[in-house]
Amino acid sequence: MNLETISDEMGVLAGKAGELLAEEAGRWNEIRVEKKSGGDNPGTQVVTEVDRRLEEMLKEGLQSLELKGRVGWLGEESGDDGSRLKNEYFWCVDPLDGTQAFVEGLPGISISIALVTQGGRPVLGVVFDPIGGNLYQSYENGGCWKNGKKVRVQHEGQPIVPWDATWKRHPQGPLLRARLEEMGWSVRDVSGGAVMNVVSILEGVRGSYFKFPKKVLGGGSLWDFSATDCLMREAGGLVGDIEGEPLCLNPADTTFMNTSGVLYATDATLKRDVEALWCELGEISS
């Protein structure tokens, strides 16, 4: 398998889908919004005709690549048909991450595509940012690239943390925010989805993005983290769950990540700081 070639083909496809998404973003106030099941996060319970059109486009394009017949499928809008558990690899696709931001005309939307092994390890990750027109690509042992230029995480400077809607509405969110600020972190309010929140710490800044474990369904889904797991690792950052284990991105019983949480960090010091906060605050969850 030539991962570099497949990554390039994925990038072309993501760019075409991104053009469609950029056009649709200009008429966000005309688009019909529907409800769907999606854990306890209101942002994951919205879907539009654009989400579905994009997924159909991406599915057709990805399944036409040279891996056809050997790859399962998991898309946010088409649901889990179990093929991810029966094939050597599967495509893991979020056709429109940040749908809530999209329908409100806010930034932070993206297209996310990953090729994941049956064992749950992303070997390819592509993210397209239609607002900035930026294409992020990565493949195993091949590095992380933005618009053809290699990207590495930053290890120096004041750490930042993207502060998303789940933390803003959580009863203990103010406590966690205060602790981070006491530690010298810059807490930055964001409006978009998990994908662009991770991308925001890929270059130029030192930072971390995390979701603590919780008992109810939620905490993001496999398609929220598969592509950025590959991007972050290939950029030199650290990715795992709150216990320090690699993310399990193909569990048999769920597509949600609430059981173990997720933790992205540009360096080991920040990773340890977040793990310590989890131990200190105990039952707090995003």
Contacts in CASP RR format, 6 or more apart in sequence:
PFRMAT RR
TARGET T0000
AUTHOR 0000-0000-0000
METHOD contacts of the structure
MODEL  1
MNLETISDEMGVLAGKAGELLAEEAGRWNEIRVEKKSGGDNPGTQVVTEV
DRRLEEMLKEGLQSLELKGRVGWLGEESGDDGSRLKNEYFWCVDPLDGTQ
AFVEGLPGISISIALVTQGGRPVLGVVFDPIGGNLYQSYENGGCWKNGKK
VRVQHEGQPIVPWDATWKRHPQGPLLRARLEEMGWSVRDVSGGAVMNVVS
ILEGVRGSYFKFPKKVLGGGSLWDFSATDCLMREAGGLVGDIEGEPLCLN
PADTTFMNTSGVLYATDATLKRDVEALWCELGEISS
1 67 0 8 1.000
3 123 0 8 1.000
3 124 0 8 1.000
3 139 0 8 1.000
3 140 0 8 1.000
3 142 0 8 1.000
4 139 0 8 1.000
4 142 0 8 1.000
6 65 0 8 1.000
6 66 0 8 1.000
6 67 0 8 1.000
6 115 0 8 1.000
6 124 0 8 1.000
6 139 0 8 1.000
7 124 0 8 1.000
7 125 0 8 1.000
7 126 0 8 1.000
7 137 0 8 1.000
7 138 0 8 1.000
7 139 0 8 1.000
8 137 0 8 1.000
9 65 0 8 1.000
10 62 0 8 1.000
10 65 0 8 1.000
10 113 0 8 1.000
10 115 0 8 1.000
10 124 0 8 1.000
10 125 0 8 1.000
10 126 0 8 1.000
10 137 0 8 1.000
11 113 0 8 1.000
11 126 0 8 1.000
11 128 0 8 1.000
11 135 0 8 1.000
11 137 0 8 1.000
13 58 0 8 1.000
13 61 0 8 1.000
13 62 0 8 1.000
13 113 0 8 1.000
14 58 0 8 1.000
14 111 0 8 1.000
14 113 0 8 1.000
14 126 0 8 1.000
14 127 0 8 1.000
14 128 0 8 1.000
14 135 0 8 1.000
15 111 0 8 1.000
15 128 0 8 1.000
15 135 0 8 1.000
16 57 0 8 1.000
17 54 0 8 1.000
17 57 0 8 1.000
17 58 0 8 1.000
17 95 0 8 1.000
17 111 0 8 1.000
17 128 0 8 1.000
18 111 0 8 1.000
18 128 0 8 1.000
18 130 0 8 1.000
19 130 0 8 1.000
20 50 0 8 1.000
20 53 0 8 1.000
20 54 0 8 1.000
20 57 0 8 1.000
21 50 0 8 1.000
21 54 0 8 1.000
21 96 0 8 1.000
21 109 0 8 1.000
21 111 0 8 1.000
21 130 0 8 1.000
22 130 0 8 1.000
22 131 0 8 1.000
22 133 0 8 1.000
24 31 0 8 1.000
24 50 0 8 1.000
25 102 0 8 1.000
25 105 0 8 1.000
25 109 0 8 1.000
25 130 0 8 1.000
25 131 0 8 1.000
28 102 0 8 1.000
28 103 0 8 1.000
28 104 0 8 1.000
28 105 0 8 1.000
29 105 0 8 1.000
31 48 0 8 1.000
31 49 0 8 1.000
31 50 0 8 1.000
31 103 0 8 1.000
32 48 0 8 1.000
32 49 0 8 1.000
33 46 0 8 1.000
33 47 0 8 1.000
33 48 0 8 1.000
33 103 0 8 1.000
34 46 0 8 1.000
34 47 0 8 1.000
34 48 0 8 1.000
35 45 0 8 1.000
35 46 0 8 1.000
35 47 0 8 1.000
36 45 0 8 1.000
36 46 0 8 1.000
36 47 0 8 1.000
37 45 0 8 1.000
38 44 0 8 1.000
38 45 0 8 1.000
38 217 0 8 1.000
38 218 0 8 1.000
38 221 0 8 1.000
39 45 0 8 1.000
39 216 0 8 1.000
39 217 0 8 1.000
39 218 0 8 1.000
39 256 0 8 1.000
40 216 0 8 1.000
40 217 0 8 1.000
40 218 0 8 1.000
41 165 0 8 1.000
41 166 0 8 1.000
41 218 0 8 1.000
41 219 0 8 1.000
41 220 0 8 1.000
42 100 0 8 1.000
42 165 0 8 1.000
43 98 0 8 1.000
43 99 0 8 1.000
43 100 0 8 1.000
43 165 0 8 1.000
44 99 0 8 1.000
44 218 0 8 1.000
44 220 0 8 1.000
44 221 0 8 1.000
46 99 0 8 1.000
46 100 0 8 1.000
46 103 0 8 1.000
47 77 0 8 1.000
47 99 0 8 1.000
48 96 0 8 1.000
48 99 0 8 1.000
48 102 0 8 1.000
48 103 0 8 1.000
50 96 0 8 1.000
50 102 0 8 1.000
51 76 0 8 1.000
51 77 0 8 1.000
51 95 0 8 1.000
51 96 0 8 1.000
51 99 0 8 1.000
52 77 0 8 1.000
52 95 0 8 1.000
54 95 0 8 1.000
54 96 0 8 1.000
54 111 0 8 1.000
55 75 0 8 1.000
55 76 0 8 1.000
55 77 0 8 1.000
55 78 0 8 1.000
55 93 0 8 1.000
55 95 0 8 1.000
57 95 0 8 1.000
58 93 0 8 1.000
58 95 0 8 1.000
58 111 0 8 1.000
58 113 0 8 1.000
59 73 0 8 1.000
59 75 0 8 1.000
59 78 0 8 1.000
59 91 0 8 1.000
59 93 0 8 1.000
62 71 0 8 1.000
62 91 0 8 1.000
62 93 0 8 1.000
62 113 0 8 1.000
63 71 0 8 1.000
63 73 0 8 1.000
63 91 0 8 1.000
67 89 0 8 1.000
67 115 0 8 1.000
69 87 0 8 1.000
70 87 0 8 1.000
70 88 0 8 1.000
70 89 0 8 1.000
71 87 0 8 1.000
71 88 0 8 1.000
71 89 0 8 1.000
71 90 0 8 1.000
71 91 0 8 1.000
71 115 0 8 1.000
72 83 0 8 1.000
72 84 0 8 1.000
72 86 0 8 1.000
72 87 0 8 1.000
72 89 0 8 1.000
72 90 0 8 1.000
72 91 0 8 1.000
73 81 0 8 1.000
73 83 0 8 1.000
73 84 0 8 1.000
73 90 0 8 1.000
73 91 0 8 1.000
73 93 0 8 1.000
74 80 0 8 1.000
74 82 0 8 1.000
74 83 0 8 1.000
74 84 0 8 1.000
74 90 0 8 1.000
74 91 0 8 1.000
74 92 0 8 1.000
74 93 0 8 1.000
74 222 0 8 1.000
74 223 0 8 1.000
74 255 0 8 1.000
75 91 0 8 1.000
75 92 0 8 1.000
75 93 0 8 1.000
75 94 0 8 1.000
75 95 0 8 1.000
75 223 0 8 1.000
76 93 0 8 1.000
76 94 0 8 1.000
76 95 0 8 1.000
76 221 0 8 1.000
76 223 0 8 1.000
77 95 0 8 1.000
80 255 0 8 1.000
83 90 0 8 1.000
84 90 0 8 1.000
84 92 0 8 1.000
84 116 0 8 1.000
84 118 0 8 1.000
84 250 0 8 1.000
85 118 0 8 1.000
85 250 0 8 1.000
85 252 0 8 1.000
87 118 0 8 1.000
88 117 0 8 1.000
88 118 0 8 1.000
89 115 0 8 1.000
89 116 0 8 1.000
89 117 0 8 1.000
89 118 0 8 1.000
89 123 0 8 1.000
90 115 0 8 1.000
90 116 0 8 1.000
90 118 0 8 1.000
90 250 0 8 1.000
91 113 0 8 1.000
91 114 0 8 1.000
91 115 0 8 1.000
91 116 0 8 1.000
92 113 0 8 1.000
92 114 0 8 1.000
92 115 0 8 1.000
92 116 0 8 1.000
92 122 0 8 1.000
92 222 0 8 1.000
92 223 0 8 1.000
92 226 0 8 1.000
92 227 0 8 1.000
92 249 0 8 1.000
93 112 0 8 1.000
93 113 0 8 1.000
93 114 0 8 1.000
93 223 0 8 1.000
94 110 0 8 1.000
94 111 0 8 1.000
94 112 0 8 1.000
94 195 0 8 1.000
94 223 0 8 1.000
94 224 0 8 1.000
94 227 0 8 1.000
95 111 0 8 1.000
96 102 0 8 1.000
96 109 0 8 1.000
96 110 0 8 1.000
96 111 0 8 1.000
97 109 0 8 1.000
97 110 0 8 1.000
97 111 0 8 1.000
97 112 0 8 1.000
97 192 0 8 1.000
97 193 0 8 1.000
97 194 0 8 1.000
97 195 0 8 1.000
97 196 0 8 1.000
97 223 0 8 1.000
97 224 0 8 1.000
98 108 0 8 1.000
98 109 0 8 1.000
98 110 0 8 1.000
98 192 0 8 1.000
98 193 0 8 1.000
98 195 0 8 1.000
98 196 0 8 1.000
99 109 0 8 1.000
100 165 0 8 1.000
100 192 0 8 1.000
100 193 0 8 1.000
101 107 0 8 1.000
101 108 0 8 1.000
101 109 0 8 1.000
101 191 0 8 1.000
101 192 0 8 1.000
101 193 0 8 1.000
102 109 0 8 1.000
104 191 0 8 1.000
106 191 0 8 1.000
106 192 0 8 1.000
107 131 0 8 1.000
107 191 0 8 1.000
107 192 0 8 1.000
107 196 0 8 1.000
108 129 0 8 1.000
108 131 0 8 1.000
108 190 0 8 1.000
108 191 0 8 1.000
108 192 0 8 1.000
108 193 0 8 1.000
108 196 0 8 1.000
108 197 0 8 1.000
109 129 0 8 1.000
109 130 0 8 1.000
109 131 0 8 1.000
109 192 0 8 1.000
109 193 0 8 1.000
109 196 0 8 1.000
110 127 0 8 1.000
110 128 0 8 1.000
110 129 0 8 1.000
110 130 0 8 1.000
110 193 0 8 1.000
110 195 0 8 1.000
110 196 0 8 1.000
110 199 0 8 1.000
111 127 0 8 1.000
111 128 0 8 1.000
111 130 0 8 1.000
112 125 0 8 1.000
112 126 0 8 1.000
112 127 0 8 1.000
112 195 0 8 1.000
112 223 0 8 1.000
112 224 0 8 1.000
112 226 0 8 1.000
112 227 0 8 1.000
112 228 0 8 1.000
113 124 0 8 1.000
113 125 0 8 1.000
113 126 0 8 1.000
113 127 0 8 1.000
113 227 0 8 1.000
114 122 0 8 1.000
114 124 0 8 1.000
114 125 0 8 1.000
114 126 0 8 1.000
114 223 0 8 1.000
114 226 0 8 1.000
114 227 0 8 1.000
114 229 0 8 1.000
114 230 0 8 1.000
115 122 0 8 1.000
115 123 0 8 1.000
115 124 0 8 1.000
115 125 0 8 1.000
116 122 0 8 1.000
116 123 0 8 1.000
116 222 0 8 1.000
116 226 0 8 1.000
116 249 0 8 1.000
116 250 0 8 1.000
117 123 0 8 1.000
117 250 0 8 1.000
118 250 0 8 1.000
119 250 0 8 1.000
120 248 0 8 1.000
120 249 0 8 1.000
120 250 0 8 1.000
121 246 0 8 1.000
121 249 0 8 1.000
122 226 0 8 1.000
122 227 0 8 1.000
122 229 0 8 1.000
122 230 0 8 1.000
122 249 0 8 1.000
123 139 0 8 1.000
123 140 0 8 1.000
123 230 0 8 1.000
124 138 0 8 1.000
124 139 0 8 1.000
124 140 0 8 1.000
124 230 0 8 1.000
125 136 0 8 1.000
125 137 0 8 1.000
125 138 0 8 1.000
125 139 0 8 1.000
125 226 0 8 1.000
125 227 0 8 1.000
125 228 0 8 1.000
125 230 0 8 1.000
125 231 0 8 1.000
126 135 0 8 1.000
126 136 0 8 1.000
126 137 0 8 1.000
126 138 0 8 1.000
126 227 0 8 1.000
127 135 0 8 1.000
127 136 0 8 1.000
127 195 0 8 1.000
127 196 0 8 1.000
127 199 0 8 1.000
127 227 0 8 1.000
127 228 0 8 1.000
127 231 0 8 1.000
128 134 0 8 1.000
128 135 0 8 1.000
128 136 0 8 1.000
129 135 0 8 1.000
129 136 0 8 1.000
129 196 0 8 1.000
129 199 0 8 1.000
134 146 0 8 1.000
134 147 0 8 1.000
135 146 0 8 1.000
135 147 0 8 1.000
135 148 0 8 1.000
136 144 0 8 1.000
136 145 0 8 1.000
136 146 0 8 1.000
136 151 0 8 1.000
136 199 0 8 1.000
136 202 0 8 1.000
136 231 0 8 1.000
137 144 0 8 1.000
137 145 0 8 1.000
137 148 0 8 1.000
138 144 0 8 1.000
138 145 0 8 1.000
138 230 0 8 1.000
138 231 0 8 1.000
138 233 0 8 1.000
138 234 0 8 1.000
138 235 0 8 1.000
139 230 0 8 1.000
139 234 0 8 1.000
140 230 0 8 1.000
140 234 0 8 1.000
141 234 0 8 1.000
142 234 0 8 1.000
143 150 0 8 1.000
143 234 0 8 1.000
143 235 0 8 1.000
144 150 0 8 1.000
144 151 0 8 1.000
144 152 0 8 1.000
144 202 0 8 1.000
144 231 0 8 1.000
144 232 0 8 1.000
144 234 0 8 1.000
144 235 0 8 1.000
144 236 0 8 1.000
145 151 0 8 1.000
146 202 0 8 1.000
146 203 0 8 1.000
151 202 0 8 1.000
151 203 0 8 1.000
151 235 0 8 1.000
152 203 0 8 1.000
152 235 0 8 1.000
152 236 0 8 1.000
153 201 0 8 1.000
153 202 0 8 1.000
153 203 0 8 1.000
153 206 0 8 1.000
153 232 0 8 1.000
153 235 0 8 1.000
153 236 0 8 1.000
153 237 0 8 1.000
153 266 0 8 1.000
153 267 0 8 1.000
154 203 0 8 1.000
154 204 0 8 1.000
154 205 0 8 1.000
154 206 0 8 1.000
154 207 0 8 1.000
154 266 0 8 1.000
155 206 0 8 1.000
155 266 0 8 1.000
155 267 0 8 1.000
156 206 0 8 1.000
157 205 0 8 1.000
157 206 0 8 1.000
158 184 0 8 1.000
158 185 0 8 1.000
158 186 0 8 1.000
158 206 0 8 1.000
159 184 0 8 1.000
159 185 0 8 1.000
159 186 0 8 1.000
159 206 0 8 1.000
159 207 0 8 1.000
159 208 0 8 1.000
159 266 0 8 1.000
159 270 0 8 1.000
159 273 0 8 1.000
160 185 0 8 1.000
160 186 0 8 1.000
160 187 0 8 1.000
160 188 0 8 1.000
160 200 0 8 1.000
160 201 0 8 1.000
160 205 0 8 1.000
160 206 0 8 1.000
160 207 0 8 1.000
161 180 0 8 1.000
161 185 0 8 1.000
161 186 0 8 1.000
161 187 0 8 1.000
161 188 0 8 1.000
161 207 0 8 1.000
161 208 0 8 1.000
161 209 0 8 1.000
161 210 0 8 1.000
162 188 0 8 1.000
162 190 0 8 1.000
162 197 0 8 1.000
162 200 0 8 1.000
162 201 0 8 1.000
162 209 0 8 1.000
163 177 0 8 1.000
163 187 0 8 1.000
163 188 0 8 1.000
163 189 0 8 1.000
163 190 0 8 1.000
164 190 0 8 1.000
164 192 0 8 1.000
164 193 0 8 1.000
164 194 0 8 1.000
164 197 0 8 1.000
165 191 0 8 1.000
165 192 0 8 1.000
166 211 0 8 1.000
166 219 0 8 1.000
166 286 0 8 1.000
167 173 0 8 1.000
167 176 0 8 1.000
167 177 0 8 1.000
167 286 0 8 1.000
168 189 0 8 1.000
170 176 0 8 1.000
170 284 0 8 1.000
170 285 0 8 1.000
170 286 0 8 1.000
172 281 0 8 1.000
172 284 0 8 1.000
173 284 0 8 1.000
175 281 0 8 1.000
175 284 0 8 1.000
176 277 0 8 1.000
176 281 0 8 1.000
176 284 0 8 1.000
177 187 0 8 1.000
179 277 0 8 1.000
179 280 0 8 1.000
179 281 0 8 1.000
180 187 0 8 1.000
180 277 0 8 1.000
181 187 0 8 1.000
183 273 0 8 1.000
188 200 0 8 1.000
190 196 0 8 1.000
190 197 0 8 1.000
190 200 0 8 1.000
193 224 0 8 1.000
194 209 0 8 1.000
194 211 0 8 1.000
194 220 0 8 1.000
194 224 0 8 1.000
194 225 0 8 1.000
194 228 0 8 1.000
195 224 0 8 1.000
195 227 0 8 1.000
195 228 0 8 1.000
197 209 0 8 1.000
198 209 0 8 1.000
198 225 0 8 1.000
198 228 0 8 1.000
198 231 0 8 1.000
198 232 0 8 1.000
198 264 0 8 1.000
199 228 0 8 1.000
199 231 0 8 1.000
200 209 0 8 1.000
201 207 0 8 1.000
201 208 0 8 1.000
201 209 0 8 1.000
201 264 0 8 1.000
201 266 0 8 1.000
202 231 0 8 1.000
202 232 0 8 1.000
202 235 0 8 1.000
203 235 0 8 1.000
205 266 0 8 1.000
206 266 0 8 1.000
206 267 0 8 1.000
206 270 0 8 1.000
207 265 0 8 1.000
207 266 0 8 1.000
207 270 0 8 1.000
208 263 0 8 1.000
208 264 0 8 1.000
208 265 0 8 1.000
208 266 0 8 1.000
208 270 0 8 1.000
208 271 0 8 1.000
208 273 0 8 1.000
208 274 0 8 1.000
209 262 0 8 1.000
209 264 0 8 1.000
210 242 0 8 1.000
210 261 0 8 1.000
210 262 0 8 1.000
210 263 0 8 1.000
210 264 0 8 1.000
210 265 0 8 1.000
210 274 0 8 1.000
210 286 0 8 1.000
211 219 0 8 1.000
211 220 0 8 1.000
211 257 0 8 1.000
211 258 0 8 1.000
211 261 0 8 1.000
211 262 0 8 1.000
211 263 0 8 1.000
211 286 0 8 1.000
212 242 0 8 1.000
212 261 0 8 1.000
212 278 0 8 1.000
212 281 0 8 1.000
212 284 0 8 1.000
212 285 0 8 1.000
212 286 0 8 1.000
213 241 0 8 1.000
213 242 0 8 1.000
213 258 0 8 1.000
213 259 0 8 1.000
213 260 0 8 1.000
213 261 0 8 1.000
213 285 0 8 1.000
214 258 0 8 1.000
214 285 0 8 1.000
214 286 0 8 1.000
215 258 0 8 1.000
215 285 0 8 1.000
216 258 0 8 1.000
217 254 0 8 1.000
217 256 0 8 1.000
217 258 0 8 1.000
218 256 0 8 1.000
218 257 0 8 1.000
218 258 0 8 1.000
219 256 0 8 1.000
219 257 0 8 1.000
219 258 0 8 1.000
219 261 0 8 1.000
219 262 0 8 1.000
219 286 0 8 1.000
220 256 0 8 1.000
220 257 0 8 1.000
220 258 0 8 1.000
220 262 0 8 1.000
221 255 0 8 1.000
221 256 0 8 1.000
221 257 0 8 1.000
222 249 0 8 1.000
222 250 0 8 1.000
222 255 0 8 1.000
222 257 0 8 1.000
223 255 0 8 1.000
224 257 0 8 1.000
225 247 0 8 1.000
225 249 0 8 1.000
225 257 0 8 1.000
225 262 0 8 1.000
226 249 0 8 1.000
228 239 0 8 1.000
228 264 0 8 1.000
229 239 0 8 1.000
229 240 0 8 1.000
229 247 0 8 1.000
229 249 0 8 1.000
232 238 0 8 1.000
232 239 0 8 1.000
232 264 0 8 1.000
233 239 0 8 1.000
236 266 0 8 1.000
237 264 0 8 1.000
237 265 0 8 1.000
237 266 0 8 1.000
237 267 0 8 1.000
238 263 0 8 1.000
238 264 0 8 1.000
238 265 0 8 1.000
238 266 0 8 1.000
238 267 0 8 1.000
238 268 0 8 1.000
238 271 0 8 1.000
239 246 0 8 1.000
239 247 0 8 1.000
239 262 0 8 1.000
239 263 0 8 1.000
239 264 0 8 1.000
240 246 0 8 1.000
240 247 0 8 1.000
240 262 0 8 1.000
240 263 0 8 1.000
240 264 0 8 1.000
241 247 0 8 1.000
241 248 0 8 1.000
241 260 0 8 1.000
241 261 0 8 1.000
241 262 0 8 1.000
241 263 0 8 1.000
242 260 0 8 1.000
242 261 0 8 1.000
242 262 0 8 1.000
242 263 0 8 1.000
242 274 0 8 1.000
242 275 0 8 1.000
242 278 0 8 1.000
243 260 0 8 1.000
244 263 0 8 1.000
244 271 0 8 1.000
244 275 0 8 1.000
245 260 0 8 1.000
247 257 0 8 1.000
247 260 0 8 1.000
247 262 0 8 1.000
248 260 0 8 1.000
258 285 0 8 1.000
263 271 0 8 1.000
263 274 0 8 1.000
263 275 0 8 1.000
265 271 0 8 1.000
265 274 0 8 1.000
END
